[in-house]
């Protein structure tokens, strides 16, 4: 569960804007109440992704983010979970021992609202047809 004190502590360190730091200022903002920084939501999403069921040898190595958006703000008391969809898998053109997996991660709150959507590419190790690591 996202804690209000954690929202303001993260904001104080990394995104010190009034709508992330102060409930009264946040109430007067476009958010209408305290809202976590999108980067705070991204940190929670990454933790949930790493702890989730997708296990890749060598870890979840990112090659880049194609899209990152926060359609609804994360609020104190929200409970987040991440759903991952594999969009494509292809071998690396330059490194035969690696492949690239394009994924879509959607972070949802307890109401089913999308708090974050990210499309990213991961670098993954490859195996040859016999199950051995690919490459030289």
C-alpha positions in Angstrom: 0.0 0.0 0.0 1.2 3.5 -0.9 1.8 5.6 2.3 1.2 9.3 2.3 4.4 9.8 4.3 6.4 7.8 1.7 4.9 10.0 -1.1 6.1 13.2 0.6 9.5 11.7 1.6 10.1 10.6 -2.0 9.0 14.0 -3.3 11.2 15.9 -0.9 14.2 13.9 -2.1 13.4 13.7 -5.9 10.4 15.7 -7.1 9.8 18.6 -4.6 6.6 20.0 -6.1 3.8 21.3 -3.8 1.2 18.7 -5.0 3.6 15.9 -4.0 4.7 17.5 -0.7 1.7 19.1 0.9 -1.9 18.0 1.2 -3.3 21.5 1.3 -1.3 22.7 -1.7 -2.3 19.4 -3.5 -6.0 20.0 -2.8 -5.7 23.3 -4.6 -3.9 21.8 -7.6 -5.2 20.0 -10.7 -4.8 16.7 -8.7 -7.4 17.8 -6.1 -5.4 16.0 -3.4 -2.0 14.5 -2.6 -0.5 12.6 -5.5 2.7 10.6 -5.8 5.3 11.7 -8.3 5.1 9.7 -11.5 8.7 8.7 -10.7 7.6 7.3 -7.3 5.0 5.3 -9.1 7.7 4.1 -11.6 9.9 3.0 -8.7 7.0 1.0 -7.2 6.2 -0.5 -10.6 9.8 -1.5 -11.1 9.9 -3.3 -7.7 6.7 -5.1 -8.5 8.1 -6.1 -11.9 11.3 -7.4 -10.5 9.5 -9.4 -7.8 6.9 -10.6 -10.3 6.7 -13.9 -12.2 8.7 -13.0 -15.2 12.2 -14.5 -14.5 14.9 -13.8 -17.0 18.4 -15.2 -16.6 20.8 -12.4 -15.8 18.1 -10.1 -14.6 15.8 -7.6 -16.2 18.2 -5.5 -18.2 16.6 -2.5 -19.9 17.7 -1.3 -23.3 15.3 1.6 -23.3 11.8 2.9 -22.8 9.6 3.7 -25.8 6.6 5.0 -23.9 6.0 6.0 -20.3 2.7 7.6 -19.1 0.8 8.1 -15.9 -3.0 8.3 -16.8 -4.2 8.6 -13.2 -2.3 9.7 -10.1 -1.2 7.3 -7.4 -2.7 8.3 -4.1 -2.1 7.5 -0.5 -3.7 4.2 0.3 -3.5 2.9 -3.3 -2.5 -0.8 -3.7 -0.6 -1.3 -7.0 0.1 -4.4 -9.1 1.8 -4.8 -12.4 0.7 -6.8 -15.4 3.2 -7.6 -18.1 2.6 -8.5 -21.8 5.4 -9.7 -24.1 4.9 -7.8 -27.4 7.8 -9.2 -29.4 11.0 -11.2 -29.2 13.9 -11.0 -31.6 17.5 -11.9 -31.8 20.1 -9.0 -31.5 21.4 -8.0 -34.9 24.9 -7.4 -33.5 25.3 -9.8 -30.5 24.3 -13.4 -31.2 24.3 -14.4 -27.5 21.5 -11.9 -26.8 17.9 -11.1 -27.8 15.5 -8.2 -27.3 12.1 -8.6 -25.7 9.7 -5.7 -26.1 7.2 -5.6 -23.2 4.2 -3.6 -22.1 3.9 -3.1 -18.3 0.7 -1.8 -16.9 0.5 -0.7 -13.3 -3.0 -0.8 -11.9 -4.4 0.4 -8.7 -7.0 -1.4 -6.6 -9.8 0.2 -8.6 -8.4 -1.2 -11.9 -7.3 2.2 -13.0 -4.1 2.5 -15.0 -1.6 4.4 -12.8 1.3 3.8 -15.2 1.9 2.3 -18.6 5.3 1.6 -20.0 6.5 0.0 -23.2 10.2 -1.0 -22.9 12.8 -3.3 -24.4 14.8 -5.8 -22.4 18.1 -7.4 -23.3 18.0 -11.2 -22.6 20.4 -14.0 -23.1 19.8 -16.4 -26.0 20.3 -20.2 -26.3 20.9 -22.1 -29.5 18.6 -24.8 -30.7 20.3 -27.4 -28.4 19.7 -25.3 -25.3 23.2 -24.0 -25.0 24.1 -20.3 -24.7 24.3 -18.8 -28.2 27.2 -17.0 -29.5 30.9 -17.5 -30.0 
